[in-house]
Amino acid sequence: MANYRRLWAAGLSLLALAVSAEAVKKGVFMATRTTVQATVTGVDLNPKPGTGGIITYSFATHGERHDVSETLAGAAPAALRPGEPTGVAVSEVGSLLQYSLLAGDRSVARQFAEAGLGALLLASVAGLLVAQGFVVPMIERRICRIGVGTPGRVVRKRTVIGPRETLRYVEYEYTASGGTGPPLRGRATASQTLWEAVREGDALTVLYDPAKPRRSVAYALCPYRVVAEHSPMA
């Protein structure tokens, strides 16, 4: 499961970078754009009404004519007619020419907001998968190496059914050495076999980080095992 999350994290991270670059591009466009007049030269609507189409149009910047086409969604393309004037937002930064037909409620600010929101959403999901696929296993391995063992007890089991996978959690409590106050609590993700093998109230061994006692692993439910180091033979 960790490898599965790592693959998804890598893919989503790349996608988030691409969407972020597009959001930056839209931001520069929004900051430097001007509106010029364009002439619609062709309208190719999708077969299903109200689902958009391809608009071909021409406009000029610095005396140079540009013949371009854009794919527009929604009902806006149906209101355009060949030969009619319309507005187009244009930005020229160095050799980069950006343009966007202004039809209906299609604004540059809205495109920037959509790209930015998409990048933020993808980055959030990728960050969560990175944490689950890389950070959590790293912390668990470290606790198995340096952790202090203490008796623990299963206090709750629960299942969360998601669109792609079912997660099974085991919550447990334990007391750190020399700790005062109520017992500390931890949570482990378990396979179906291990989840079914434990019951609420069962005793289990907990390893915790002596520097940060709230960080712990339930050893029986952890995917790692502690082995003795063997000195190389002379």
Salt bridges, closest charged atoms under 4 A:
ASP67 OD1 - ARG65 NH2 3.02
GLU70 OE1 - ARG106 NH2 3.00
GLU92 OE1 - HIS62 NE2 3.02
ASP105 OD2 - ARG110 NH1 2.59
GLU114 OE2 - ARG110 NE 3.32
GLU165 OE1 - ARG5 NH2 3.74
GLU171 OE2 - ARG156 NH1 3.62
GLU171 OE2 - ARG158 NE 3.31
GLU171 OE1 - ARG185 NH1 3.94
GLU173 OE2 - ARG153 NH2 2.71
ASP209 OD2 - ARG142 NH1 2.86
